[in-house]
Amino acid sequence: MTNANGNAGASSSSAYKKVLAPDTINPNVINVEYAVRGELSNRANTYADILAGSDEDKKKELRFESVVTANIGNPQQQPFLAQKPITFWRQIAALTEYPALLEDDHLPKEARSKLFPEDAQARARQLLDDLGSVGAYSHSKGVASIRKHVAEFIEERDGYPSDPELVYLTSGASGGVALLMQVLVAGPSTGIMIPIPQYPLYSATLSLYNANQVEYILDEKNDWALDVDGMTKAVDEARAKDIDVRAVVIINPGNPTGNCLSEENIRDVIRMAHEKRLVVLADEVYQVNIYQPKTRPFHSFKKVLRDFSKSSDAKERSIADDVELVSFHSISKGVSGECGRRGGYFELCNISPEVETEIYKLASVSLCSSVQGQIGIDLLVRPPREGEPSYALYKEETEGIYETLKDRSEKMQAKFNELPGVVCNEAQGALYLFPQLRLPQGAVDAAEKKGKKIDEYYCLEMLDATGICVVPGSGFGKKPERDGEDTLCFFRTTTLAKETDAFLDRFGTFHKDFLQKHKKA
Amino acid sequence: MTNANGNAGASSSSAYKKVLAPDTINPNVINVEYAVRGELSNRANTYADILAGSDEDKKKELRFESVVTANIGNPQQQPFLAQKPITFWRQIAALTEYPALLEDDHLPKEARSKLFPEDAQARARQLLDDLGSVGAYSHSKGVASIRKHVAEFIEERDGYPSDPELVYLTSGASGGVALLMQVLVAGPSTGIMIPIPQYPLYSATLSLYNANQVEYILDEKNDWALDVDGMTKAVDEARAKDIDVRAVVIINPGNPTGNCLSEENIRDVIRMAHEKRLVVLADEVYQVNIYQPKTRPFHSFKKVLRDFSKSSDAKERSIADDVELVSFHSISKGVSGECGRRGGYFELCNISPEVETEIYKLASVSLCSSVQGQIGIDLLVRPPREGEPSYALYKEETEGIYETLKDRSEKMQAKFNELPGVVCNEAQGALYLFPQLRLPQGAVDAAEKKGKKIDEYYCLEMLDATGICVVPGSGFGKKPERDGEDTLCFFRTTTLAKETDAFLDRFGTFHKDFLQKHKKA
């Protein structure tokens, strides 16, 4: 008999050995770690299910009334983040999904104009002209007109030409990263540099493709800036071990660190990439999540790279066309927060045409990215302009989201720093804080007893006590370190929780209780 | 200076050697072949651009006024396929994109009811309750309630239990296939059996992951059925060469062949999979594209597998819970044809819980599939039922699409067989025909002069003469073969062209001209 869950279990014949087992499947899959959605996230899901269910006894066992998923940058997640989508985006999504709404005999013009501003209608019509139906596969690189708009956006942002044929629309930025890594990783000797701390998409992808992670350490004391000397040393050391280091991943603004790189810092990294022959993979998905725009504006790698062409030094000038760069962007972050549509793009810069052909071929195998995700990219790069009917509301909504995100980040950072044993850099950008914790030996001992790393233990205890789910620093490659009698470790929290005060209260109470519980006897 | 297309080209400094070149990138990427979107498809795109452009001289050089993309099963592609989307689907997509349409103060109840039937409104509200916002990442496996509905659909279809926790919502079926292949391929000795002819997603994915394609030949003389003895022999021969054959891909209904497997044939394959210890990967994306429902109904692998539990023979009974099966489905085909939403699912059956954990982890790395694709899956598995307001229109639309597809397939098959040197099996299912061509030596010689395979040459000539883009049989692994003085080869065409008569006229004229041009002197 088949058991209830349709799975094998005990009923499989004892003589039969399953083909797939942990020791027969791809060992690289086993090696993948992905902390943003691991044990903590699963336990948080279980708690959320209990709270949404009808078993009152089980509910009473929990010490909280809601789960706050601060483990993942998912702004529109309900009910505890619930960032509102931008009206203009959703109007165009609805019109392109159901074009009957644009037809007079279906929805008379006057009634339609009350529901959809003229510019939203015009944009939807134009998109439908360009792409036909959102139910059709597009070109494998994405709808041509949308790629053209992306190139125009990049040109306007950077002041340098951009070619739509070198723009690829992808399933979020992560779809693009996976594609590029498949091209870059030629075998087990390939090395790709990633920052520590880093977003675990990179380490997971490198594990999956069995490449070497060549780690470079971000400078915590210097607001998590890039330490170019340290990076150079990391390349040299890896190459001395016969690792074929060929690319460097840079996340700017930083995830989980929130650092926003200075122009000078970017310039130095590009020089280093040229000197050491490294492809630069620039993850720039938080480029509008900038909280100190005057002192720490966003500088795109593309612009800083092309600016080398203005140098009076011939060798420096050559950098502009030598260094291979892939830049990634997304609709999931920023002020749109449209994660569920799965829209992103990457732009190739200075990649040889032969390699570009191979990238195109590989993109073709997965046919195309979600067309509504592509439409999202069009909206990202072509927002309503001043004078257009949708402009006022768009401005109000996006500025509101921006200010809210900025306020929350600043408030949380300030409050974190008031707690004993917590030091938190301010976020210059992105959607996270990455506080450092100073924890006593008692906590380390308690964690060891449970077979957990100290930061994992802390985060699991936090979840059990408060319902708040965050990610331990070790999930980003930042290992706990001894410092005298204490241990220093980290966690990452998003700054997206709707009720920041309640979040901070719950967290603060937990943290003090935790220190009390584990202090020296 | 950077050149116009932002690429490197001549301006890169002569001293600098690019990091990425055909001989440094992943060699598996170089080895990938994907004929559905290759040279032919690119040339067709170029022609379409010319026809859409304003250069009248260039237009005049073309011998046709439209390009027909019969190379890819993309039913809603405009303007020459243009299958209409199902109204119920798009109403719900629009409402979930822009929930303001469900609010009385935005769209009064009466006006709303004119635009959206009550059941569409209710379904949209329910989906929004379940998933929150289409702009939020869902659970990595997909929205829980939608997976529950998939499991209910499978139970209703097969009469056996299905567990929502073993259902994964994916980016089309191809997203699921790529994920499973990553898990299955453990190293270069892994072998996966694929049919010949096959859908090139499989060969491309296996090339990319550097696994061995273990080919089994479909029986052309027997309507492309599975030849189980041949399959057994293929496993044995591969294993004798130390290839670790661990899975068999079966496409049913067949792509490109249109074969719909008999229950007996499926049963025999499952017995073989048990005997030889093979995981079965059942690609069932065309399960409602069945054109001879009485004589050739669709049988799911899951049902036939579970039916072994009813056997009086103990060994046969054990098969039901022994054989590991993954079944794939999609919203891109069927009568919905919603390719651009990127929705699909797979169900795991008899997979060990430890391996399931690894599959889940890997799914987490890419976060989730497009939420509108997931909603598409909900609509696929829960169509309007009799008595509900949307039922009549839904029935009319889907039956209309079904009949149109069936009629076109039958008409095209009949006409193909009237042409000299063309033999075409009838399609029992799916969206394609796969005619066999008997071509004279003159054509082979002409192809060789151009450095092309004979079937490639034929298809390129067809495109240049008619604007019709199809895929040569060699793109599906079906190689041209000598037969006396002639050569036998194939092409695949979709049966989706809106104007079937015009298509057949253009094709027929080309074919006769081609034979005339290349006949013996």
Interface residues (C-beta under 8 A of the other chain):
Chain A: M1 T2 A4 N5 G6 N7 A8 G9 S11 S12 S13 A15 Y16 K17 K18 V19 L20 A21 P22 T24 I25 N26 P27 V29 I30 V32 Y34 V36 R37 G38 N45 I72 N74 P75 Q76 Q77 Q78 P79 A82 P85 T87 R90 Q91 A93 A94 L95 E97 Y98 A100 L101 H106 L107 A111 L115 L131 G132 S133 V134 G135 A136 Y137 S138 H139 S140 Y160 P161 S162 D163 E165 L166 S171 G172 S174 G175 A178 Q182 V183 L184 V185 A186 G187 L201 A204 T205 L208 R246 A247 H274 R277 L278 V279 R306 S309 K315 S318 A320 D321 D322 E324 S332 S336 G337 E338 C339 G340 R341 R342 E347 L348 C349 N350 I351 S352 P353 E354 V355 E356 E358 K361 L362 S364 V365 S366 L367 C368 S369 S370 V371 Q372 G373
Chain B: M1 T2 A4 N5 G6 N7 A8 G9 S11 S12 S13 A15 Y16 K17 K18 V19 L20 A21 P22 T24 I25 N26 P27 V29 I30 V32 Y34 V36 R37 G38 N45 I72 N74 P75 Q76 Q77 Q78 P79 A82 P85 T87 R90 Q91 A93 A94 L95 E97 Y98 A100 L101 H106 L107 A111 L115 L131 G132 S133 V134 G135 A136 Y137 S138 H139 S140 Y160 P161 S162 D163 E165 L166 S171 G172 S174 G175 A178 Q182 V183 L184 V185 A186 G187 L201 A204 T205 L208 R246 A247 H274 R277 L278 V279 R306 S309 K315 S318 A320 D321 D322 E324 S332 S336 G337 E338 C339 G340 R341 R342 E347 L348 C349 N350 I351 S352 P353 E354 V355 E356 E358 K361 L362 S364 V365 S366 L367 C368 S369 S370 V371 Q372 G373
